[in-house]
Amino acid sequence: MAKDYDVMAEGCPSRSSLARIASKWPALVILALRDGPRRFKEISRAVGGISNKVLTGTLRTLERDGLVAREAHPGVPPRVDYALTPLGRSVLEPMRALQAWAEAHAGEVLEARAAYDARLGAQD
């Protein structure tokens, strides 16, 4: 029997899922993995500005939530690949839509910020 979840309800588990995938680093890591498995350094290069510590934590959290799978390969040096799970792939369509919106409207958002800041500056 499926539970009814409501992201607007305080304490609903769906809220933490939304917060996780909608935050900066997890969203970018998910997008970085959209074309298939990648190694840690490949993800790091794809997601500009992320520290190794933050990337490690983000990958662990996404793995814990079932969105990313970690596969270790024996050898010297050992190799670890990260890939989206089927659950992780299911979030790609909305993530791609958010990416497209952000890229298409970045100029408008910057203009709105500048206008807002100018209004605040005029009030001082």
Buried (B, 14 or more C-beta within 10 A) or exposed (E): EEEEEEEEEEEBEBBEBEEBBEEEBBBBBBBBBBEEBBEBEBBBEBBEEBEEEBBEEBBEBBBEBEBBBBEEEEEEEEEEBBBBBEEBBEBBEEBEEBBEEEEEEEEEEEEEEEEEEEEEEEEE
